[in-house]
Amino acid sequence: MKRKSKLSRKTSETEIEIELNIDGKGKYDIETGIRFFDHMLESFSKHSQIDLNVKAIGDIDIDDHHTIEDIGILMGETFNEAISDKKGIKRMADAIIPMDESLAIVAIDISGRSYCNMDLFFTNEKIGDMTSETIIHFFESFANSGKINIYGTISGQNDHHKAEALFKAFAKSLKEACKIEHDEIPSTKGIL
């Protein structure tokens, strides 16, 4: 079973194409027009070993909100299609990732239900060229369209380190939750 998908999304604000392979090697080709966000998605791909190609053109002349939101939506949809019926997956996982003075904790449940609870605080309005408040919105968008639960929290002083630790923890926990451990649907309901 190949757990990969390629989807596109076009609105009056963005035009995006995403290709994702859950069982990849962490190869990526990412162009969002927002360099710091590229860096976060590259880090996600590398540390999850999920191959990720993202091509996005958005109205970043206005701001980065629509582009980051729509990438989150489409990335969640692409993940949900790739994970398919979820047969045999571990389903739940977590990761604790340090980066210098910062620490991120992320827990995942590939439950078929959407919920995102992020306890994040950034000192600065922007991290590089990315608005820091859009980080939460990316995860909310991914959780909603990917039909997963994401819980995340960070501590530390440096916004770059906190954001990067968060994306790495997301990467590690999502990859672990996707692992095939058996041949059943991991739910008492029989579906996810």
Disulfide bonds with the S-S distance in Angstrom:
none
